[in-house]
Amino acid sequence: MAYSDLRQYLAVLEKKGLLCRVSAEVDKDWEISAVCRRAFQNIPERSRPALMFERIKGHDIPLVVGILGASREIYAAALETDIDKVLEKWESGTRNPLKPRLVQSAPCHEVVRMGEEADFEMLPAPVWSVGQDPGPYHTSPFVISRDPETGIQNMGTYRIQVKGRRRAGIMINPPRNMNQHIRKNEARGEGTDVAIVFGTDPVLGLVSVTPFPYGVNELDMAGGIREEPVEVVRCRTVDLEVPATAEIVVEGRIPFQGREPEGPFGEYGGYMGTGGNHPFIEITCITHRKNPIYQAFLSQMPPSESSCIKAIGREAALLRHLKVNLGLPVTDVCLTESGGATGMLIIAMKKQNRFQPLKAMMGAWSYHDVFGKVTVVVDEDIDIRDSFQVEWALSFRMQPAEDVTIIRNTDPLTLDPSQPLKDGERIKPTEQISSKLGIDATKKHPFPNLAVPPKEHLDKVAAMWERYGIREVKRGEKT
């Protein structure tokens, strides 16, 4: 049965030992960022917990982070499945979307703050890149808008800058679906209604950060994955419907041609993303549950929550595209965490002819601009989540002069600082041009046998490993 809300999900994480409560008082303007960074860098991914900061200086709202992507185990818990069944759950759910169910009253309306009472600064948004970000930023907003022609809503996650009690800045990269809503509204001389949602049933957060084709309502996809429709309620001041059990909903409007300076901000690639003239939101209302819980993502330098979350959802969507839509014998895909779930793509396939690796590369590149500035295709016997094995395939199954493909004049990765400068200045995102590198690291002919002991010998040794008395060396210990 699907999680009803964030609170039920947090209880499950805590029961599984995947949530760590931080009871010490912390300062959101420097300390939360530093604590999260140290936790992600020093704790191995398999052992990394989600965090709940219970006491934040100057605020009475607790903050949770890592609850969707501190680890793959946590991600699987969000989907109510096992790690090895995550892609299956995604594929099944997105094939069978369920439209939301409208309700008349909802927990997210337990407290309503209209007009001057709507204080955007009440939320404990941290400063993530201290000394470089212009102020607090929301990293896990699920932003809802509507296509004025079709009436279909879109939900995506974009960085949101706190600019005051009733004002916010939002940065939406040019290819993202919400930009089309803004453009269509401005062609009519109108502004764009916006709802910013914080703290939901975990599946909603997972679909919010996953790219779907234009015209797909992410709430439909969430319903399919949950196997139960998402309950929604109408907003109080804008023409939008939001998840009924959300912790916090901020309503507002982007004025017609409303643009002003926003950013810079520390981005998913590990570098400061540039600022620019971006839309701003005039806040009209804030509604929330009693004793709300605020949710954030750790982004910035990988490893991060955002890279883990994006990787798994994008992998599921891309695998389905390559296997089902294109009919290629692809067995697995991996968007590496070090590449921010964008720059480095590894594809495994049971190749049937020499043309299929290039077809897989082209299929990935044409599916979405975020996939694989560098793409490597390997045989199905390679564990694509083991960088050692991938490097082995690159070293001994590939010839640079024969197996490397470069495609010029492609869409750029968003916020990629390796883009060249023009007259010493960064090129506007709408004018950037990139390229793609594809490497076919599959075997092209019969290879010699592997130089390893027979499998039955390795299995026999593994079964009686304790008798050899071999142990890992601990730091500071003598062997």
Sequence and secondary structure as in RCSB ss.txt:
>XXXX:A:sequence
MAYSDLRQYLAVLEKKGLLCRVSAEVDKDWEISAVCRRAFQNIPERSRPALMFERIKGHDIPLVVGILGASREIY
AAALETDIDKVLEKWESGTRNPLKPRLVQSAPCHEVVRMGEEADFEMLPAPVWSVGQDPGPYHTSPFVISRDPET
GIQNMGTYRIQVKGRRRAGIMINPPRNMNQHIRKNEARGEGTDVAIVFGTDPVLGLVSVTPFPYGVNELDMAGGI
REEPVEVVRCRTVDLEVPATAEIVVEGRIPFQGREPEGPFGEYGGYMGTGGNHPFIEITCITHRKNPIYQAFLSQ
MPPSESSCIKAIGREAALLRHLKVNLGLPVTDVCLTESGGATGMLIIAMKKQNRFQPLKAMMGAWSYHDVFGKVT
VVVDEDIDIRDSFQVEWALSFRMQPAEDVTIIRNTDPLTLDPSQPLKDGERIKPTEQISSKLGIDATKKHPFPNL
AVPPKEHLDKVAAMWERYGIREVKRGEKT
>XXXX:A:secstr
    SHHHHHHHHHHTT EEEE S B TTTHHHHHHHHHHHHS GGG  EEEE  BTTBSS EEESTTTSSHHHH
HHHTTS GGGHHHHHHHHHHS    EE S  GGGSEEEEGGG  GGGS    SSTTTSSS EESS EEEEE TTT
  EEEE  EEEEEETTEEEEE  TTSHHHHHHHHHHHTT  EEEEEEES  HHHHHHHTS   TT  HHHHHHHH
HTS  EEEE SSSS EEETT SEEEEEEE TT EEEE  EE TTSSEE  EEEEEEEEEEEEE SS  EEE   S
SSS HHHHHHHHHHHHHHHHIIIIIS   EEEEEE TTTTTTSEEEEEE  SSTTHHHHHHHHHHHH TTS SEE
EEEETTS TT HHHHHHHHHHS  HHHHEEEEEEE   TT TTS EETTEE  GGG  EEEEEEE S  S     
 S  HHHHHHHHHTGGGG      TT   
